[in-house]
Amino acid sequence: QVQLVESGGGLVQPGGSLKLSCAASGRVFGIIAMGWYRQTPGEKRELVATLTNNGITTYADSVKGRFTISRDNAKNTVSLQMNSLRPEDTAVYYCYAKYLNRTEYWGQGTQVTVSS
């Protein structure tokens, strides 16, 4: 079993930046991809960015060019650098990890609020 703990959320003004981090602990061997999803009240969780263990990235169109996902395999962490933040980026952001056996795990979520 793996535990995913997010950090770095908070309140920022439009145009500002935040960096989210996710630390994986426990059963970390076998992870083939990590990433970030986000969810607002009443909406389904949506993909923000993912990164496979061989370096393939996927971004939502709404964040492409503004957000950057990175992973430190040695430290079992994944980060999301968020620049040029917009009010519509406000959401709870969730870290996830996918394993070779196709099992998925989720963090508890961290709130990001973009407001003036």
C-alpha positions, 0 to 999 in steps of 0.5 A: 500500500502506498500513501500520497501526501500533497503540499504547497496549496494556498491562496494566490492572486491571479497571475501568481505562481504555486508549486505543489508537491506530492511525496509517495511512501510505502509501496513505491516500487512498481509505480509507472506514472504519477500525476495531478487531477483537480476537482471543484464542487459539483464537478467530476475530477479532471486530469491536470497533468501526468508523467510516466516513468519513461518521461511522457507527459500529458497536460490538460489544454487549459493548463498547457504552457502554464503548468509543468509536471516533474518527478524525482524518482529517487525521492518518489515525489512528483511536483506541479509548477503552476504559473500565470494562475487564473481564478478558474484554476481554483480547485482541490488538487489531488496527487495520484500514482498508477502501478504496473498492476494498474492499481491507482492511489490518490492523495487527500487533496490540497486546496488551490485558490486563485483570487484577488 
